[in-house]
Amino acid sequence: MIMIGPKIREIREQLGLSQKQLAGEDMTRSYISLIEKGRAVPSQRMLKIIARRLNTPMEYFLGGSPTTDTDIGEAVLDKAKAYYAEQNDPACIRMAHKVLTLTEDTLDQTEAYLLIIRSHNRLGDYRQALDDGETAAFTVTRTGDRERIVDYYLEMGRAAFHAELFHAARKYYEQSYTYSSKLKHLQDKHIRSLTFLGTTHLRLGNVDKGLDYYLKAEKEAHMTGQPELYGEITLGLGKAYYMSEQDGHLLLSYDWTKKSVDSYKQANSKSYVLALHNLAVIQLHMGQKKEALPLLSECADIYDKRNLPHKKASILEEISKIYLEERQPLLAETAIKEALKLLDQRDEGMLRAKLYRLLGIVFHEKDNTNEGYYFLRMSYDLLKRIHADREADISHKLLILSGQEQKMNYDDYKSYIK
């Protein structure tokens, strides 16, 4: 195996190929360089690709004696994949960890690490997914396999995003975007990278950047004929335009969200309810309460059936805003506290902070300024901790308003609780 690298370099140079040409779309140029220097050993899959491109029998590089990784390791990896397909994530994780001790093949190890990260993500163990994923970083990048590298960064981005580590998520998605760029066979993953970058930037409060990424994703996805993917992108565009303060963007938000509803409906997707939820929120902001309330009720029923307490809490957030607008702070307080109880089952820091903010406003309405300041401060501190800078700025402005001698009223904070 030691002579593989020099043999590859010799044949490559005889054929007049560059390292980049040999790598093609399946590997990175730096990976070929490492192989040729003897610092990396290609897996069976990669060696087959290299041999085919060099028009040379694979046995030439192996010295005439076929070498494979431990059959036991491959069998255990197949078993881990079967468990993953059955959604038996704990068993999948156990088997995948065994693979790491049975083989030195970097591609098989990478497959095992991906199964571990994906299973933890599906279980909602996002911090554990990140811990195991950080251990895998060197092994994954050493494979030189672009598709596996992109899969790795997408899964790590997902884990970081759901752990509300938005800066880390952005960096992972930027890597998946870079590795999938200009590669036709990775187009879908490239579009998803753009979409997730848009979502992450919205969470960080970078509305213009988020909008830019969503628009790029929409342009690439428009002709793919995948209604589910298109629904996800147009949903993001609706959110971005809703968060924007520019004239005319609210109508654009409505139009894009309506497209999302239609796309998800066409795909018969479970995500249809998310688009319907967003459409109702936009209608409320446009003053169409009569149209919005039945949609919110429909969404709440679906969230109950699917056991999604954090999504049901988001519905109650909107209901509390309606009560505040109707000058019914006691009903608003009841809705907010019910939402916070739901978050005890499945927490979401951003939503919790927004509910604290609304509770602060409620206490100001009830002339309990000390309690109001306390909840506004809790909202601000939590939002700063998860780097949701735009939302943190809103809570900070309300904190300043609450400290003034004159009582804060609905007109003071209406524009802040969009």
C-alpha positions as CSV (number, residue, x, y, z in Angstrom):
1,M,0.0,0.0,0.0
2,I,3.0,2.3,0.6
3,M,3.7,2.5,-3.2
4,I,0.2,3.5,-4.2
5,G,0.9,7.2,-4.2
6,P,4.1,7.2,-6.4
7,K,2.4,4.9,-8.8
8,I,-0.7,7.1,-9.1
9,R,1.5,10.2,-9.6
10,E,3.6,8.4,-12.3
11,I,0.7,7.3,-14.4
12,R,-1.1,10.7,-13.9
13,E,2.0,12.6,-15.2
14,Q,2.4,10.2,-18.1
15,L,-1.1,10.9,-19.2
16,G,-0.6,14.6,-18.7
17,L,-3.4,15.0,-16.1
18,S,-3.4,17.6,-13.3
19,Q,-4.3,16.6,-9.8
20,K,-7.5,18.6,-10.2
21,Q,-8.4,16.7,-13.3
22,L,-7.8,13.4,-11.6
23,A,-9.9,14.4,-8.6
24,G,-12.9,15.4,-10.8
25,E,-16.1,16.1,-9.0
26,D,-15.8,13.1,-6.6
27,M,-12.6,14.2,-4.7
28,T,-10.6,17.3,-3.8
29,R,-7.3,18.2,-5.4
30,S,-5.7,18.3,-2.0
31,Y,-6.8,14.7,-1.4
32,I,-5.0,13.5,-4.5
33,S,-1.9,15.4,-3.4
34,L,-2.0,13.7,0.0
35,I,-2.3,10.2,-1.6
36,E,0.6,10.9,-3.9
37,K,2.8,12.0,-1.0
38,G,1.8,8.9,0.9
39,R,0.0,10.8,3.6
40,A,-3.4,9.3,2.8
41,V,-4.6,5.9,1.6
42,P,-7.5,5.8,-0.8
43,S,-10.5,3.6,0.1
44,Q,-11.5,0.8,-2.3
45,R,-14.2,3.0,-3.8
46,M,-11.9,6.0,-4.4
47,L,-9.1,3.7,-5.7
48,K,-11.5,2.3,-8.3
49,I,-12.4,5.8,-9.5
50,I,-8.7,6.8,-9.7
51,A,-7.8,3.5,-11.5
52,R,-10.7,4.0,-14.0
53,R,-9.6,7.6,-14.8
54,L,-6.0,6.5,-15.2
55,N,-7.1,3.6,-17.4
56,T,-5.1,1.3,-15.3
57,P,-6.1,-2.0,-13.6
58,M,-6.6,-1.5,-9.8
59,E,-4.3,-4.5,-9.2
60,Y,-1.4,-2.5,-10.5
61,F,-1.6,-0.1,-7.6
62,L,-2.1,-2.9,-5.1
63,G,0.9,-4.9,-6.2
64,G,-1.2,-7.7,-7.6
65,S,-2.8,-8.7,-4.3
66,P,-6.3,-7.4,-3.7
67,T,-6.6,-5.7,-0.4
68,T,-9.9,-5.0,1.3
69,D,-11.0,-3.7,4.7
70,T,-12.1,-6.1,7.4
71,D,-15.2,-8.0,6.2
72,I,-16.5,-7.9,9.7
73,G,-16.3,-4.1,9.7
74,E,-18.3,-3.8,6.5
75,A,-20.9,-6.3,7.8
76,V,-21.3,-4.2,11.0
77,L,-21.6,-1.0,8.9
78,D,-24.4,-2.7,6.8
79,K,-26.2,-3.6,10.1
80,A,-25.9,0.0,11.3
81,K,-27.4,1.3,8.0
82,A,-30.2,-1.2,8.4
83,Y,-31.0,0.0,11.9
84,Y,-31.0,3.6,10.7
85,A,-33.4,2.7,7.9
86,E,-35.7,1.1,10.6
87,Q,-35.4,4.4,12.6
88,N,-33.8,2.4,15.5
89,D,-31.4,5.2,16.3
90,P,-29.9,3.9,19.6
91,A,-29.0,0.6,17.9
92,C,-27.6,2.4,14.9
93,I,-25.4,4.5,17.0
94,R,-24.0,1.5,18.9
95,M,-23.3,-0.4,15.7
96,A,-21.7,2.6,14.0
97,H,-19.4,3.1,17.0
98,K,-18.3,-0.5,16.6
99,V,-17.4,0.1,13.0
100,L,-14.9,2.8,14.1
101,T,-13.0,0.1,16.0
102,L,-13.1,-2.5,13.3
103,T,-11.8,-0.7,10.2
104,E,-9.2,1.9,9.2
105,D,-10.9,2.6,5.9
106,T,-11.6,6.4,6.1
107,L,-14.7,6.1,3.8
108,D,-16.3,3.4,6.0
109,Q,-15.4,5.4,9.1
110,T,-17.0,8.5,7.5
111,E,-20.2,6.5,6.8
112,A,-20.2,5.4,10.4
113,Y,-19.8,8.9,11.7
114,L,-22.5,10.2,9.4
115,L,-24.9,7.6,10.8
116,I,-24.0,8.6,14.3
117,I,-24.6,12.3,13.7
118,R,-27.8,11.7,11.7
119,S,-29.2,9.4,14.4
120,H,-28.4,11.9,17.2
121,N,-30.1,14.7,15.2
122,R,-33.2,12.6,14.6
123,L,-33.3,11.8,18.4
124,G,-33.0,15.6,19.1
125,D,-29.6,15.0,20.8
126,Y,-28.1,18.0,19.0
127,R,-25.2,18.7,21.4
128,Q,-24.1,15.1,21.3
129,A,-24.3,15.2,17.5
130,L,-21.9,18.1,17.6
131,D,-19.5,16.4,20.0
132,D,-19.3,13.3,17.9
133,G,-19.2,15.3,14.7
134,E,-16.2,17.4,15.8
135,T,-14.3,14.1,16.5
136,A,-15.1,13.1,12.9
137,A,-14.0,16.3,11.2
138,F,-10.4,15.1,10.3
139,T,-11.5,11.7,9.1
140,V,-14.3,13.1,6.9
141,T,-12.2,15.7,5.2
142,R,-9.4,13.2,4.7
143,T,-11.6,11.1,2.4
144,G,-11.6,13.8,-0.2
145,D,-15.1,12.6,-1.1
146,R,-17.0,15.8,-1.9
147,E,-20.5,14.3,-1.4
148,R,-19.7,12.8,2.0
149,I,-18.0,16.1,3.1
150,V,-21.1,18.1,2.0
151,D,-23.4,15.6,3.9
152,Y,-21.2,16.0,7.0
153,Y,-21.4,19.8,7.0
154,L,-25.1,19.8,6.4
155,E,-25.7,17.5,9.3
156,M,-23.4,19.5,11.5
157,G,-25.2,22.7,10.5
158,R,-28.5,21.1,11.4
159,A,-27.2,20.1,14.8
160,A,-25.8,23.6,15.5
161,F,-28.9,25.3,14.3
162,H,-31.3,23.3,16.5
163,A,-28.9,23.7,19.4
164,E,-29.3,27.5,18.7
165,L,-25.6,27.9,18.1
166,F,-26.4,30.0,15.0
167,H,-22.8,31.3,14.3
168,A,-21.5,27.7,14.3
169,A,-24.4,26.7,12.0
170,R,-23.6,29.5,9.6
171,K,-20.0,28.3,9.3
172,Y,-21.0,24.7,8.7
173,Y,-23.5,25.7,6.0
174,E,-20.9,27.9,4.4
175,Q,-18.6,24.9,4.1
176,S,-21.4,22.7,2.6
177,Y,-22.1,25.6,0.2
178,T,-18.4,25.8,-0.8
179,Y,-17.9,22.1,-1.3
180,S,-21.1,21.7,-3.4
181,S,-20.6,24.7,-5.6
182,K,-20.6,24.2,-9.4
183,L,-21.1,20.4,-9.1
184,K,-24.2,19.2,-11.0
185,H,-24.6,15.9,-9.1
186,L,-24.6,17.9,-5.8
187,Q,-27.1,20.6,-7.0
188,D,-29.9,19.6,-4.6
189,K,-27.5,19.8,-1.7
190,H,-26.1,23.1,-2.9
191,I,-29.6,24.5,-3.0
192,R,-30.3,23.2,0.5
193,S,-27.0,24.9,1.7
194,L,-28.2,28.2,0.3
195,T,-31.6,27.7,1.9
196,F,-30.2,26.9,5.3
197,L,-27.8,29.8,5.1
198,G,-30.8,32.0,4.5
199,T,-32.6,30.6,7.6
200,T,-29.5,30.9,9.8
201,H,-29.0,34.5,8.8
202,L,-32.6,35.3,9.6
203,R,-32.1,33.8,13.1
204,L,-29.0,36.0,13.5
205,G,-31.0,39.0,12.5
206,N,-29.1,39.5,9.2
207,V,-32.3,39.9,7.1
208,D,-30.7,41.3,3.9
209,K,-28.2,38.5,3.8
210,G,-30.8,35.9,4.5
211,L,-33.0,37.3,1.7
212,D,-30.0,37.2,-0.7
213,Y,-29.4,33.5,0.0
214,Y,-33.1,32.6,-0.4
215,L,-33.3,34.5,-3.7
216,K,-30.2,32.6,-5.0
217,A,-31.8,29.3,-3.8
218,E,-35.1,30.1,-5.5
219,K,-33.4,30.9,-8.8
220,E,-31.6,27.5,-8.8
221,A,-34.6,25.5,-7.5
222,H,-37.2,27.0,-9.8
223,M,-36.5,24.6,-12.7
224,T,-35.8,21.4,-10.6
225,G,-39.5,20.4,-10.4
226,Q,-39.3,19.5,-6.7
227,P,-42.4,21.1,-5.0
228,E,-41.2,20.1,-1.5
229,L,-37.8,21.9,-1.9
230,Y,-39.5,24.9,-3.6
231,G,-42.0,25.1,-0.8
232,E,-39.2,25.3,1.7
233,I,-37.4,28.0,-0.1
234,T,-40.5,30.1,-0.8
235,L,-41.5,29.8,2.9
236,G,-38.1,31.2,3.8
237,L,-38.6,34.1,1.3
238,G,-41.9,34.8,2.9
239,K,-40.3,35.0,6.4
240,A,-37.4,37.2,5.1
241,Y,-39.7,39.7,3.4
242,Y,-41.9,39.7,6.6
243,M,-39.0,40.6,8.7
244,S,-37.8,43.3,6.3
245,E,-38.8,46.9,7.1
246,Q,-38.9,48.1,3.5
247,D,-42.0,49.4,1.7
248,G,-43.9,46.8,-0.2
249,H,-42.2,43.8,1.4
250,L,-45.2,42.8,3.4
251,L,-47.1,42.1,0.2
252,L,-44.1,40.2,-1.2
253,S,-44.1,38.2,2.0
254,Y,-47.8,37.3,1.5
255,D,-47.2,36.3,-2.1
256,W,-44.2,34.1,-1.5
257,T,-45.8,32.4,1.5
258,K,-48.9,31.7,-0.6
259,K,-46.6,30.0,-3.1
260,S,-45.1,28.0,-0.3
261,V,-48.6,26.8,0.7
262,D,-49.4,25.8,-2.8
263,S,-46.0,24.0,-3.3
264,Y,-46.3,22.0,-0.1
265,K,-49.9,21.1,-0.9
266,Q,-48.8,19.9,-4.3
267,A,-46.1,17.8,-2.7
268,N,-48.6,16.4,-0.1
269,S,-46.0,17.5,2.5
270,K,-46.4,17.6,6.3
271,S,-44.6,21.0,6.2
272,Y,-47.8,22.4,4.6
273,V,-48.9,23.4,8.1
274,L,-45.8,25.6,8.6
275,A,-46.6,27.6,5.5
276,L,-50.3,27.9,6.6
277,H,-49.1,29.1,10.0
278,N,-46.9,31.8,8.5
279,L,-49.7,32.8,6.2
280,A,-52.0,33.4,9.1
281,V,-49.3,35.5,10.9
282,I,-48.9,37.7,7.9
283,Q,-52.7,38.1,7.5
284,L,-52.9,39.2,11.1
285,H,-50.2,41.8,10.5
286,M,-52.2,43.0,7.4
287,G,-55.3,43.4,9.6
288,Q,-57.1,40.3,8.2
289,K,-58.0,38.8,11.5
290,K,-61.2,37.2,10.2
291,E,-59.2,35.2,7.7
292,A,-56.2,34.4,10.0
293,L,-58.0,33.0,13.1
294,P,-59.4,29.9,11.4
295,L,-56.0,29.1,9.9
296,L,-54.4,29.4,13.3
297,S,-57.0,27.1,14.8
298,E,-56.4,24.5,12.1
299,C,-52.6,24.7,12.7
300,A,-53.0,24.3,16.4
301,D,-55.1,21.1,15.9
302,I,-52.4,19.7,13.6
303,Y,-49.6,20.5,16.1
304,D,-51.6,18.8,18.9
305,K,-52.1,15.6,16.7
306,R,-48.4,15.5,15.9
307,N,-47.2,16.3,19.4
308,L,-45.3,19.5,18.5
309,P,-45.7,21.5,21.7
310,H,-43.2,24.2,20.6
311,K,-45.2,24.9,17.5
312,K,-48.5,25.0,19.5
313,A,-46.7,27.6,21.8
314,S,-46.0,29.7,18.7
315,I,-49.7,29.8,17.9
316,L,-50.4,31.0,21.5
317,E,-47.8,33.7,21.0
318,E,-49.9,35.1,18.1
319,I,-53.1,34.7,20.2
320,S,-51.6,36.7,23.0
321,K,-50.7,39.5,20.6
322,I,-54.3,39.7,19.5
323,Y,-55.4,40.0,23.1
324,L,-52.9,42.8,23.7
325,E,-54.2,44.6,20.7
326,E,-57.7,44.2,22.1
327,R,-56.5,45.6,25.4
328,Q,-57.1,42.3,27.3
329,P,-53.9,41.8,29.2
330,L,-55.2,39.1,31.5
331,L,-56.2,36.9,28.6
332,A,-52.9,37.6,26.9
333,E,-51.1,36.6,30.2
334,T,-53.0,33.3,30.3
335,A,-52.1,32.5,26.7
336,I,-48.4,33.3,27.3
337,K,-48.1,31.2,30.4
338,E,-49.8,28.3,28.6
339,A,-47.2,28.7,25.8
340,L,-44.3,28.7,28.3
341,K,-45.6,25.5,29.9
342,L,-45.6,23.9,26.4
343,L,-42.0,24.9,26.0
344,D,-41.1,22.9,29.2
345,Q,-41.9,19.8,27.0
346,R,-39.7,21.0,24.1
347,D,-37.8,24.2,24.5
348,E,-36.9,26.7,21.9
349,G,-34.8,29.6,23.2
350,M,-35.9,32.2,20.6
351,L,-39.6,31.6,21.2
352,R,-39.1,31.5,25.0
353,A,-37.4,34.9,24.9
354,K,-40.2,36.4,22.7
355,L,-42.8,35.1,25.2
356,Y,-40.8,36.7,28.1
357,R,-40.9,40.0,26.1
358,L,-44.7,39.8,25.7
359,L,-45.1,38.9,29.4
360,G,-43.0,42.0,30.2
361,I,-45.5,44.1,28.2
362,V,-48.4,42.5,29.9
363,F,-47.1,43.4,33.3
364,H,-46.6,47.0,32.2
365,E,-50.2,47.0,31.1
366,K,-51.1,45.9,34.6
367,D,-49.0,48.7,36.1
368,N,-46.5,46.2,37.5
369,T,-43.4,47.9,36.1
370,N,-40.9,46.0,38.2
371,E,-42.1,42.6,37.0
372,G,-42.4,44.0,33.5
373,Y,-38.8,45.1,33.6
374,Y,-37.7,41.7,34.9
375,F,-39.2,39.8,32.0
376,L,-38.0,42.2,29.4
377,R,-34.5,41.9,30.9
378,M,-34.8,38.1,30.8
379,S,-35.8,38.3,27.1
380,Y,-32.9,40.5,26.2
381,D,-30.3,38.4,28.1
382,L,-31.5,35.1,26.5
383,L,-31.5,36.6,23.0
384,K,-28.0,37.9,23.4
385,R,-26.8,34.6,24.7
386,I,-28.0,32.8,21.5
387,H,-26.8,35.7,19.3
388,A,-30.2,36.6,17.9
389,D,-29.1,40.2,17.6
390,R,-32.1,41.7,15.8
391,E,-34.6,40.3,18.4
392,A,-32.2,41.3,21.2
393,D,-32.2,44.9,19.9
394,I,-36.0,44.9,20.0
395,S,-36.1,43.8,23.6
396,H,-33.4,46.3,24.5
397,K,-35.4,49.2,23.0
398,L,-38.4,48.1,25.1
399,L,-36.3,48.0,28.2
400,I,-35.3,51.6,27.6
401,L,-39.0,52.5,27.0
402,S,-40.0,50.7,30.2
403,G,-37.5,52.7,32.2
404,Q,-39.1,56.1,31.4
405,E,-41.3,57.8,33.9
406,Q,-44.3,57.9,31.6
407,K,-46.2,54.7,31.4
408,M,-45.6,52.6,28.3
409,N,-48.8,51.9,26.4
410,Y,-49.9,49.8,23.5
411,D,-48.9,52.4,20.8
412,D,-45.4,52.5,22.3
413,Y,-44.7,48.8,21.8
414,K,-47.0,47.8,18.9
415,S,-44.3,48.2,16.2
416,Y,-41.9,46.0,18.3
417,I,-44.0,42.9,18.6
418,K,-44.5,42.2,14.9
